[in-house]
């Protein structure tokens, strides 16, 4: 069983008027789909969904309860209003615990503010990575410590903790760079700071006719 749970309800009727009414009632319309299964149209209470989505994102296994039955799912896609803070639609993907699934996991860099080499600029080339594994092996997160990174030793995919996990297939090359450190470029500050005395206006000075 997953640590995160969510309850949803079946919704009757489709179309813009129906989903608009659902949203007015503080629900988010959505669907549940899975391999060789019929798509189910559902709705989920907005505050509950917001809490679960904030915690789970799109890469954490969730137990979804519908009419007394529980199924493992991922939040596959969330549609947001272009300028309102409003969830328009959510897709849940039902999983078979015995079949592998492909998904994208975000990469979080830890220790950005504690990098020992200063001054320097940290560049993140990969902020997410695609993997394939059984649902039970989905990592909760992928974190990379960068406080000891140097100019000559970037962090590669092969440096990830999950790289040596035989239960997880990483769909990137081992030598793909995740993050690197660069020295800041020198700027011509003297030119920007130098102001010719002749160009500085004198306050109160009147021009002679």
C-alpha positions as CSV (number, residue, x, y, z in Angstrom):
1,X,0.0,0.0,0.0
2,X,1.2,3.5,-0.8
3,X,1.8,6.0,1.9
4,X,-0.4,8.6,0.1
5,X,-4.1,8.0,-0.4
6,X,-6.8,9.9,-2.3
7,X,-10.6,9.4,-2.6
8,X,-12.4,10.2,-5.8
9,X,-16.0,9.9,-7.0
10,X,-17.6,8.9,-10.3
11,X,-19.1,11.7,-12.3
12,X,-22.1,11.5,-14.5
13,X,-22.3,13.4,-17.8
14,X,-19.7,15.0,-19.9
15,X,-19.3,18.3,-21.7
16,X,-18.3,21.8,-20.8
17,X,-21.4,22.7,-18.8
18,X,-21.0,19.6,-16.6
19,X,-17.3,20.1,-15.9
20,X,-17.9,23.9,-15.2
21,X,-20.5,23.0,-12.6
22,X,-18.1,20.4,-11.1
23,X,-15.4,23.1,-10.7
24,X,-17.9,25.6,-9.2
25,X,-18.6,22.9,-6.5
26,X,-14.9,22.8,-5.6
27,X,-14.2,19.6,-7.4
28,X,-11.6,18.8,-10.1
29,X,-12.8,16.7,-13.0
30,X,-10.6,13.9,-14.2
31,X,-10.2,10.4,-15.6
32,X,-8.6,7.1,-14.6
33,X,-7.1,5.0,-17.3
34,X,-5.0,1.9,-17.5
35,X,-3.7,-0.7,-19.9
36,X,-6.6,-2.8,-21.3
37,X,-9.1,-1.0,-19.0
38,X,-12.0,1.2,-19.8
39,X,-11.4,4.9,-19.0
40,X,-13.4,6.1,-15.9
41,X,-14.6,9.6,-15.5
42,X,-14.2,10.9,-12.0
43,X,-14.1,14.0,-9.8
44,X,-11.9,14.7,-6.7
45,X,-12.4,17.3,-4.0
46,X,-10.2,20.3,-4.9
47,X,-8.5,20.8,-1.5
48,X,-7.8,17.1,-1.1
49,X,-6.3,16.9,-4.6
50,X,-4.2,20.0,-4.0
51,X,-2.7,18.5,-0.8
52,X,-1.9,15.1,-2.5
53,X,-0.5,16.7,-5.7
54,X,1.8,19.0,-3.6
55,X,3.1,16.0,-1.8
56,X,3.2,13.4,-4.6
57,X,3.8,15.3,-7.7
58,X,3.7,13.1,-10.8
59,X,6.3,10.5,-9.6
60,X,4.9,9.1,-6.4
61,X,2.7,6.1,-6.1
62,X,-0.8,6.9,-4.7
63,X,-3.6,4.6,-3.5
64,X,-6.8,5.8,-5.2
65,X,-10.1,4.8,-3.7
66,X,-13.2,4.7,-5.8
67,X,-16.5,3.2,-4.7
68,X,-14.8,1.1,-2.0
69,X,-12.1,-0.3,-4.3
70,X,-8.4,0.8,-4.1
71,X,-5.9,0.9,-7.0
72,X,-2.3,2.1,-7.3
73,X,-2.1,5.1,-9.5
74,X,0.2,7.9,-10.6
75,X,-0.9,11.5,-11.3
76,X,0.0,11.5,-15.0
77,X,-1.1,15.0,-16.1
78,X,-2.6,18.1,-14.6
79,X,-4.2,20.9,-16.5
80,X,-4.1,24.4,-15.0
81,X,-6.0,27.5,-15.9
82,X,-3.6,29.8,-17.9
83,X,-3.8,32.7,-15.4
84,X,-6.1,31.6,-12.5
85,X,-4.8,29.4,-9.7
86,X,-7.3,26.7,-10.7
87,X,-7.0,23.0,-11.6
88,X,-9.0,22.2,-14.7
89,X,-8.4,18.5,-15.1
90,X,-6.4,15.6,-13.8
91,X,-5.4,12.3,-15.4
92,X,-4.7,9.3,-13.1
93,X,-2.8,6.3,-14.6
94,X,-3.8,3.0,-13.0
95,X,-0.8,0.7,-12.6
96,X,-0.3,-3.1,-12.6
97,X,2.1,-3.8,-9.8
98,X,3.7,-6.6,-11.8
99,X,4.4,-4.5,-14.9
100,X,7.1,-1.9,-15.4
101,X,6.2,1.7,-15.9
102,X,8.1,4.6,-17.5
103,X,8.1,7.9,-15.7
104,X,10.1,11.1,-15.3
105,X,11.5,11.9,-11.8
106,X,12.7,15.4,-10.9
107,X,16.4,15.8,-9.9
108,X,16.9,18.1,-6.9
109,X,20.3,19.6,-6.2
110,X,21.1,19.7,-2.4
111,X,23.7,22.1,-0.9
112,X,23.5,24.8,-3.5
113,X,24.2,27.5,-0.9
114,X,27.1,25.6,0.6
115,X,29.4,25.1,-2.5
116,X,32.9,25.3,-1.2
117,X,34.5,26.8,-4.4
118,X,33.6,30.4,-4.5
119,X,33.1,32.5,-6.5
120,X,31.4,30.1,-8.9
121,X,28.3,29.4,-10.9
122,X,26.4,26.1,-10.6
123,X,24.7,25.0,-13.8
124,X,22.1,22.2,-13.9
125,X,22.0,20.5,-17.2
126,X,19.4,17.8,-16.2
127,X,16.6,18.7,-13.9
128,X,14.7,15.5,-14.5
129,X,15.4,11.9,-15.7
130,X,13.3,9.2,-17.2
131,X,13.4,5.8,-15.7
132,X,11.6,2.4,-16.0
133,X,10.8,0.1,-13.1
134,X,8.1,-1.8,-11.3
135,X,5.8,0.5,-9.3
136,X,7.1,-0.8,-6.0
137,X,10.6,0.4,-7.0
138,X,9.8,3.9,-7.9
139,X,12.2,6.2,-6.0
140,X,10.6,8.7,-3.7
141,X,13.0,11.4,-4.9
142,X,16.4,11.8,-6.6
143,X,18.7,14.1,-4.7
144,X,22.3,15.1,-5.6
145,X,24.7,16.7,-3.1
146,X,26.6,19.4,-4.8
147,X,28.5,21.2,-2.0
148,X,31.8,19.5,-2.9
149,X,31.5,19.9,-6.7
150,X,34.6,21.3,-8.4
151,X,35.3,23.0,-11.7
152,X,36.9,19.7,-13.0
153,X,34.5,17.2,-11.6
154,X,30.9,17.6,-12.9
155,X,28.2,15.3,-11.7
156,X,27.1,12.6,-14.1
157,X,24.1,10.3,-14.4
158,X,26.5,7.5,-13.2
159,X,26.9,9.4,-9.9
160,X,23.2,9.0,-9.0
161,X,22.4,6.6,-6.2
162,X,19.8,4.8,-8.3
163,X,22.4,4.2,-11.1
164,X,23.5,0.9,-9.4
165,X,20.0,-0.2,-8.5
166,X,19.4,-3.3,-10.7
167,X,15.7,-2.9,-10.3
168,X,15.7,0.5,-12.0
169,X,16.5,1.2,-15.7
170,X,17.8,4.7,-16.3
171,X,16.9,5.9,-19.8
172,X,19.9,8.2,-20.2
173,X,23.6,7.7,-20.9
174,X,25.8,7.2,-17.9
175,X,28.1,10.1,-19.0
176,X,25.3,12.6,-19.4
177,X,26.1,15.6,-17.2
178,X,23.6,16.5,-14.5
179,X,25.4,19.5,-13.0
180,X,28.7,21.4,-13.5
181,X,30.5,24.2,-11.9
182,X,32.0,27.2,-13.8
183,X,34.1,30.2,-12.8
184,X,32.3,33.5,-13.2
185,X,33.3,35.6,-16.3
186,X,35.1,38.9,-15.7
187,X,33.1,42.0,-16.5
188,X,34.5,45.3,-17.6
189,X,33.4,47.0,-14.5
190,X,35.8,49.9,-14.8
191,X,34.2,51.1,-18.0
192,X,30.7,51.0,-16.4
193,X,31.9,52.8,-13.3
194,X,34.0,55.5,-15.0
195,X,32.1,58.6,-15.8
196,X,33.8,61.5,-17.6
197,X,33.9,64.6,-15.5
198,X,32.8,66.7,-18.5
199,X,29.6,64.7,-18.9
200,X,28.5,65.3,-15.3
201,X,26.0,68.2,-15.1
202,X,26.6,70.8,-12.4
203,X,23.5,71.4,-10.4
204,X,22.5,75.1,-10.3
205,X,24.9,76.2,-13.0
206,X,23.3,78.4,-15.6
207,X,24.4,78.6,-19.2
208,X,25.7,82.0,-20.3
209,X,23.9,83.7,-23.2
